[in-house]
Amino acid sequence: MQNYFIHEKAICESGHVGENTRIWAFAHVLPKAVIGADCNICDGVFIENDVRIGNRVTVKCGVQLWDGLTVEDDVFIGPNATFTNDPFPRSKVFPEQFSRTVIRKGASIGANATILPGLEIGAGAMIGAGAVITRSVPPNAIAVGNPARITGYVGTRSMARDTRAAKTAVSEREKTTSSDVRGVSLHELPHIEDMRGNLSVGEFGRSVPFAPKRYFLVFDVPSREIRGEHAHRTCHQFLVCVKGSCTVVADDGKHRREFLLDRPNLGVHLPAMIWGTQYKYSSDAVLLVFASDYYDPGDYIRDYGEFEALIGKRR
């Protein structure tokens, strides 16, 4: 017995349609397409054969989903969003295999956005209306414009306001502000002004809450680039933008906060098992990072889904 709805003016050739899914007028679903449960496929949608759609997905009017596309659960696709699967299309010339594009769980694609082939839209990401996505988008990122660039992160609250208010302050005492991201804190280090030049100081094991074994510098970063996008299993980091400014996003899987580092006596402590991202670099930015451990590629967690799974096990 059919347990989904197909409008009388729709064409659904697929037998792989989930329970309570609705397919509305003038939609056309080809035979090998797979559509999950509780989906809403609106008027005028075309779904090709090699398309996999998860559960509770909404596809608004005028969207075409071409071969090579995977749409995970709880995704929203706005009206007239455009997906592509061939980077060098020619009439009657077909690639051996179409590029694979993946829209991860909970992402939203705005109206009239264009997604170039072979990209991944990360879990929970928000793509603005009319955006042209030329590169993969990280989890929870907000991407807008043509070409699109990341302008923020979903659910992120900024802790930059207090630091701006104190920007001109001169203090010989350290001030530490805790955040609701597990273990992450903002450190306002001593700032001493002198006619011979200003000075800021921190002490390892005190101001910096660990004794570092390594440091590295990040500089000459184009303003649209994103750094970090990973967590560490055991390594702690302390970040100071010694010149210019950049923004640090800290994410513990439940809370997400943003820290503006715009003066050399501000530092952020990122403990282990915190997903860290840095973006909005000024053209002259130099970011100094102290690390509690020597470089170990096995200490990095670079997949946000894996990070969420590990965090869930620890709770």
C-alpha positions, 0 to 999 in steps of 0.5 A: 500500500502506498504510504506517501502522496503523489499529486495527480499532475506529478510524475514519480517513476521511482519506487524508493519513496519514504513514508509520508513524503509529498510530491507535488504538481509537475514534479518529475522523479526518475526511476532510480532516485531515492527519497526518504521519509517526511520529505516535501518535494514542491511544484516543478522539481526534477530529480534525476536517477543518481540522486539520494535524498534523506529524511525530512528534506524540503525541496522548494519549487523550480529546483533540479537535482542532477546525477551525483547529488546526495542530500542528507537529512533535514536539509532545506533547498530554497526555490530555484536553487541550482546544482551542477555536476559537470565542471566542463559541460558540452552538448552531447559530451558526457563525462565518465562520471559526474562530480559528487556533490554532498549537502550534509545534514541540516544545511540550508540552501537559499533561493537562487543559490548556485552550487558548483560541482564536486563540493560539500556543504557542511552540516548545519551550514547556511547558504545565502540567497543568490550565493555562488558556491565555488568551494566547499563550505565548512559545517555551520558556516554562513556563506553569501555573495558571488563568489561566496565567502564566509561571513559568520557561523550559525548560532555563534555569539560574539564576545568581542564587544567587551574587548572593544570597549576596553581597547584603549585601556592600559592595565598591568594586571591580567583579566580572564573571562570565561565563556560557556564553551567548555574550557575556553577563556579570553585572556586580557594580558598586561599592557604597559605603555612607555614612551620608548614603546609598549609592552605586553607580557604573559607567563607560561603556566600562569597567563598561558595555562600550560607550558608550550612545547611548540609555537607557530605563526599564521600570516599573509592570509587572504581575508576570505580564507578560513584557517583551523577547522579542526579539533585536537584530541589532547593538545591545548592552544593559546592564540594571540593576534600580535598584529592586525586582527582576526576572529576565532570561533570556538565550538564544543559541540553544544555552544559556539562563541566568537572572539575578536583578537584585535590587539596584541594583549588579547589571547584565547585559550582553546583546550583539547576537544574544542573545534577551532576556526579562525577567519576574518583576517585583516591584511596585516594579521599575524596570529601567534599560536602556542601549543602544549604538545609537539606536532602530531598528525594523529592528534588532529580531528578534521571531520566535524561529524567525527568530532561530534561523535567523540564529544557525544561519547564523552558526555 
